[in-house]
Amino acid sequence: MAQENNSNSNDPKKILTVPVLILVFGVFLSATLIVNCMIPAIKDLSEAKSGYSDALKDYSEKEQQLKTLKEADAAMTTAATSTEGIDKELFKPLESGVDSESIIAAEFNEILALMTSNQIKTRSVKYDYAPKDDNFYKSGSDKFSVCKLDMEMIANYTNFKNFMKELYKHDHYLDIAKVEIIPYKKNKNILLINFQLKLYAQRT
């Protein structure tokens, strides 16, 4: 009987069972700890990658916006220099004794025709028939009609460039007081334009 017990205690399978179980448990515990440590790191890496992609996209949009603004500015500069020396006359209404609004309306129709031919869309137009900061108005409102137009327009780059060229070549004297160009966020080829234009007419 004693010999049988001694034989069981020397059984290699039983001798190796406990260490193997300890080893497996140790490996499992180590793997669990490693995974738990890696999850936050993987999450941080994913967030960093996402942040990098957003930053890269924002940089690309800013670069395209700068390119569009530079092209628009170059187009306006070219148009201005290419039309130097062209004589301008003040707009004169066909009828005498008409009021300022009627005079300017006739002049504005010419500008509207240019906008229509170049597919410029107008979001809003504000009129100021007595711009006190204008020298023509200061020097003789009884002789001249002056109107400052604040317009919000929508156009693509090519159409706006052509519009500006034609506006500089316009027969009658006018003043492009301000141009602000903002590319549309969802489509950088579309320009949102704040445009201030002063129209002048000589009373008859």
FENRA-V428132 format. One record per residue. RES is the residue in three letters. PSI is psi as a letter, one per 30 degrees, with the letter a starting at -180 (* if undefined). BURIAL is + if it has 16 or more other C-alpha atoms within 10 Angstrom, else -. Layout:
# FENRA-V428132
res psi burial
RES PSI BURIAL
RES PSI BURIAL
This chain:
# FENRA-V428132
res psi burial
MET e -
ALA e -
GLN e -
GLU e -
ASN e -
ASN e -
SER e -
ASN e -
SER f -
ASN g -
ASP j -
PRO e -
LYS e -
LYS e -
ILE e -
LEU f -
THR e -
VAL e -
PRO e -
VAL e -
LEU e -
ILE e -
LEU e -
VAL e -
PHE e -
GLY e -
VAL e -
PHE e -
LEU e -
SER e -
ALA e -
THR e -
LEU e -
ILE e -
VAL e -
ASN e -
CYS e -
MET e -
ILE e -
PRO e -
ALA e -
ILE e -
LYS e -
ASP e -
LEU e -
SER e -
GLU e -
ALA e -
LYS e -
SER e -
GLY e -
TYR e -
SER e -
ASP e -
ALA e -
LEU e -
LYS e -
ASP e -
TYR e -
SER e -
GLU e +
LYS e -
GLU e -
GLN e -
GLN e +
LEU e -
LYS e -
THR e +
LEU e +
LYS e -
GLU e -
ALA e +
ASP e -
ALA e -
ALA e +
MET e +
THR e -
THR e -
ALA e +
ALA e -
THR f -
SER f -
THR g -
GLU k -
GLY f -
ILE k -
ASP k -
LYS k -
GLU k -
LEU k +
PHE k +
LYS k +
PRO l +
LEU e -
GLU k -
SER l -
GLY g -
VAL l -
ASP l -
SER e +
GLU e -
SER e -
ILE e +
ILE e +
ALA e -
ALA e -
GLU e +
PHE f +
ASN e -
GLU e -
ILE e +
LEU e -
ALA e -
LEU e +
MET e +
THR e -
SER f -
ASN g +
GLN h -
ILE k +
LYS k -
THR k +
ARG e -
SER l -
VAL k -
LYS k -
TYR k -
ASP j -
TYR f +
ALA i -
PRO j +
LYS f -
ASP g -
ASP k -
ASN e -
PHE e +
TYR e +
LYS e -
SER f -
GLY i -
SER f -
ASP f -
LYS f -
PHE k +
SER k +
VAL k +
CYS k +
LYS k +
LEU k +
ASP j +
MET k +
GLU j +
MET l +
ILE k +
ALA l +
ASN l +
TYR e +
THR e -
ASN e +
PHE e +
LYS e +
ASN e +
PHE e +
MET e +
LYS e +
GLU e +
LEU e +
TYR f +
LYS g +
HIS k +
ASP e -
HIS l +
TYR k +
LEU l +
ASP j -
ILE j -
ALA e -
LYS k -
VAL k -
GLU k -
ILE k +
ILE j +
PRO k +
TYR k -
LYS e -
LYS f -
ASN j -
LYS f +
ASN f +
ILE k +
LEU k +
LEU k +
ILE k +
ASN j +
PHE k +
GLN k +
LEU k +
LYS k +
LEU k +
TYR k +
ALA k +
GLN k +
ARG k +
THR * -
